[in-house]
Amino acid sequence: MNRVDFPTLALRAEVFPKTIADRTRKVYDRVSFIYPASTFFFHSNAHKYVMEESGIQDGSRVLEVACGSGEMFRRLVHKNRRGETIGVDISPNMAAKTQREARRDFPGQKTYCQAVDARALPFRDESFDSVVVCYLLELLGQDDVVSVLEELHRVLKPKCKLSLVLIGQNTELFNRAYRVAGSVAPAFWGRQVEQSVPGLIRDLDFRILKDRVLRQGFYPSRVLIAQK
Ligand SMILES: C[S@@+](CC[C@H](N)C(=O)[O-])C[C@H]1O[C@@H](n2cnc3c(N)ncnc32)[C@H](O)[C@@H]1O
């Protein structure tokens, strides 16, 4: 697969760094204590929708990649009381906060969070029943979007589901504001990639079962639920 065949990724390739992971880790480390506010105002509707539609079963093995400050992670742990829920985030402060609060709120449950880069997940092939990833792909460098999607595919068991949340690109005014924010602070905002992602995941032989655009205030999200 030629990565520059995807129009949105290719369009921004010259201005967006090839890899930005170190800067992203530092930025998200610094904002970990205030990040829950952003999740509450912009991400919680999409998180709720994923919980309704992803088909996550109690007693299963669930992975959240880029768990941030843990709001979605706690929803997953709450649903998966008898199972094992694992979270990873490149920011050690985010992973530590998520771990601490999940263990406080759900003592005795199997919850594990680690500081891990999504480009190299330290898990065996086909070892998860569900994988959830919200608002990560925007932050990845040009070459890393496909690498991370390949990793998600690798760790998911056959016939199991990937739930992916992206920042929507369906509102021109929002897109313009996002482009400005992304050029000022690329490691925090990244750039929108939503329109390229369905094609990329189909190329990996995922079948898209649900595709829904949501809004929370002015903030658009697109949720894809895909089966391996
Ligand atoms: C926009 S926040 C979203 C957090 C959370 N998923 C949510 O829905 O609110 C993006 C998160 O991705 C993490 N991240 C960025 N690049 C990553 C990478 N290469 N591997 C793992 N996590 C990464 C950041 O540290 C940050 O916590």
The ligand as a MOL file (V3000), in Angstrom:
LIG
                    3D

  0  0  0     0  0            999 V3000
M  V30 BEGIN CTAB
M  V30 COUNTS 27 29 0 0 0
M  V30 BEGIN ATOM
M  V30 1 C -6.7730 13.8450 22.1030 0
M  V30 2 S -6.2310 12.8140 23.4390 0 CHG=1
M  V30 3 C -7.6110 11.6950 23.5510 0
M  V30 4 C -7.7040 11.0020 24.8730 0
M  V30 5 C -8.8620 10.0300 25.0280 0
M  V30 6 N -8.7240 8.9210 24.1090 0
M  V30 7 C -10.1900 10.6850 24.8590 0
M  V30 8 O -11.0220 10.1670 24.0960 0
M  V30 9 O -10.4630 11.7150 25.5050 0 CHG=-1
M  V30 10 C -5.0130 11.8590 22.6330 0
M  V30 11 C -4.2080 10.9430 23.5280 0
M  V30 12 O -3.3740 10.1560 22.6700 0
M  V30 13 C -2.1350 9.9810 23.2910 0
M  V30 14 N -1.1500 9.6280 22.2410 0
M  V30 15 C -0.6530 10.4280 21.2840 0
M  V30 16 N 0.2180 9.7580 20.5000 0
M  V30 17 C 0.2490 8.4900 20.9840 0
M  V30 18 C 0.9600 7.3100 20.6130 0
M  V30 19 N 1.8230 7.3140 19.5840 0
M  V30 20 N 0.7680 6.1840 21.3310 0
M  V30 21 C -0.0930 6.1760 22.3830 0
M  V30 22 N -0.7860 7.2620 22.7930 0
M  V30 23 C -0.6210 8.4000 22.0980 0
M  V30 24 C -1.8720 11.3190 23.9800 0
M  V30 25 O -0.9010 11.2110 25.0010 0
M  V30 26 C -3.2740 11.6570 24.5000 0
M  V30 27 O -3.4790 11.1800 25.8030 0
M  V30 END ATOM
M  V30 BEGIN BOND
M  V30 1 1 1 2
M  V30 2 1 2 3
M  V30 3 1 2 10
M  V30 4 1 3 4
M  V30 5 1 4 5
M  V30 6 1 5 6
M  V30 7 1 5 7
M  V30 8 2 7 8
M  V30 9 1 7 9
M  V30 10 1 10 11
M  V30 11 1 11 12
M  V30 12 1 11 26
M  V30 13 1 12 13
M  V30 14 1 13 14
M  V30 15 1 13 24
M  V30 16 1 14 15
M  V30 17 1 14 23
M  V30 18 2 15 16
M  V30 19 1 16 17
M  V30 20 1 17 18
M  V30 21 2 17 23
M  V30 22 1 18 19
M  V30 23 2 18 20
M  V30 24 1 20 21
M  V30 25 2 21 22
M  V30 26 1 22 23
M  V30 27 1 24 25
M  V30 28 1 24 26
M  V30 29 1 26 27
M  V30 END BOND
M  V30 END CTAB
M  END
